Amino acid sequence: MQQIIGFVIIFGSVFGGYVLMGGTFAAIWHPIEVLVIAGAGAGALVLGNPGHVLHELTHQLKKIVVRKKYDSEFQRQLLLLMYELLQLAAGGLKALDAHVEAPKDSAIFQRYPLVLEEPKLLAFIVDNFRLMAMGKINAHELEGVLEQELELIHEELTQPAKSLNKIGEAMPGFGILAAVLGIVITMGTVGEGASSGEIAEKVGAAMVGTFIGIFLCYGLIDPVCNMLKQLVGEEASTMEIVKVVLVTHVAGKPALLAIDAGRRLVQLNTKPSFAQLESWITAMEGGDDAGGSSRGGGRAKAA
C-alpha cells in the first residue's frame, strides 16, 4: 500500500503540475517514443545479463508487487523452527536426517509454512544441518564456511538490482536517442515545406523522449531498485540469523541461548524481546503433548 501511495504522489506531482501549468496530455502522449526507450532498455537488460539474473530479477519484482514482508510472524516461525531442530539434534544429528532430506514432508517444517515458502532460506537451513551431521566441525570452521557462503549468496541476490540500476542510469541516454530520432524526422518535414507551427509541434514531440527517459530513470526505476536492495537486505538478514544460531550451537551453547543469539540479529522493526521469545517457546512446548516432555527437559537444561 505504501508503494502505491508513493507512485501516486510521483505521478500526481509530475503530471498534475504539468496540467496546472497549462499543459495537455495530448502533447506528451507519444507511445512510439515509449516503445523506443523502454524497448531499448529491456533489450539492453536482456543482452547484458545471463538468464539466472533475469529470472531472479523477475522473482524479486513479484515479491515487491505482492510485498511479502519478513514480519514478526515470520520471525516467530523461523526462530521456533530453529529451536525445534536444535532440540532434536541434541539427541544426535542423525535424528535430523529424515527432516532435512525432505523438509516439505517433515512434520516439523510443516508447522512453519512461512519458512517453507522461502526456497533459498530453506535450502540454507537444511544444507548446513547436513554439513553438521556429516562430521565434526568446530564453531570457528563453521563460521568461516557460512560467511563465505553468505557473501556469495548476497552477491548473487544483489546482482538484479545492480543490473536494473544500470539500465535506469541509461534511460536518459535512451530518451535523448528517441529525441534525436524525432529531430531527424522533423528535419525531413522541413525539406517538404512544413510550416513553422508544424515544425514546432514535431520538435516538442521529439523533446518528450528526453522527458520520458529522465522520468523513467528517477521516477520509476531508481525507487524500484531501492526496494529491491531493501528486499535483499531483509532476505540476507534471515540467513544471518540461521548462521549465528548454528555457530552458537556448535560452540556448545544450549538451544535457548543459540536461538537468543539469532534473535538479536532480527531487524528492529520486527525484533521480539527475549521475554516474547520465551513465551513463544513455552506456548509451543505446552501445546505439543507428544514431544513436550523432551523439549521441556532440553529447555530446563538450557536455563
Stockholm file with secondary structure:
# STOCKHOLM 1.0

chainA/1-303         MQQIIGFVIIFGSVFGGYVLMGGTFAAIWHPIEVLVIAGAGAGALVLGNPGHVLHELTHQLKKIVVRKKYDSEFQRQLLLLMYELLQLAAGGLKALDAHVEAPKDSAIFQRYPLVLEEPKLLAFIVDNFRLMAMGKINAHELEGVLEQELELIHEELTQPAKSLNKIGEAMPGFGILAAVLGIVITMGTVGEGASSGEIAEKVGAAMVGTFIGIFLCYGLIDPVCNMLKQLVGEEASTMEIVKVVLVTHVAGKPALLAIDAGRRLVQLNTKPSFAQLESWITAMEGGDDAGGSSRGGGRAKAA
#=GR chainA/1-303 SS CHHHHHHHHHHHHHHHHHHHTTCCHHHHCCHHHHHHHHHHHHHHHHHHSCHHHHHHHHHHHHHHHHTCCCCHHHHHHHHHHHHHHHHHHTTCGGGGHHHHHSGGGCHHHHTCHHHHTCHHHHHHHHHHHHHHHHSCCCHHHHHHHHHHHHHHHHHHHHHHHHHHHHHHHHHHHHHHHHHHHHHHHHHHHHHTTCCHHHHHHHHHHHHHHHHHHHHIIIIIIHHHHHHHHHHHHHHHHHHHHHHHHHHHHHTTCCHHHHHHHHHTTSCGGGCCCHHHHHHHHHHHHHHCTTTHHHHHHHHHHHC
#=GC SS_cons         CHHHHHHHHHHHHHHHHHHHTTCCHHHHCCHHHHHHHHHHHHHHHHHHSCHHHHHHHHHHHHHHHHTCCCCHHHHHHHHHHHHHHHHHHTTCGGGGHHHHHSGGGCHHHHTCHHHHTCHHHHHHHHHHHHHHHHSCCCHHHHHHHHHHHHHHHHHHHHHHHHHHHHHHHHHHHHHHHHHHHHHHHHHHHHHTTCCHHHHHHHHHHHHHHHHHHHHIIIIIIHHHHHHHHHHHHHHHHHHHHHHHHHHHHHTTCCHHHHHHHHHTTSCGGGCCCHHHHHHHHHHHHHHCTTTHHHHHHHHHHHC
//
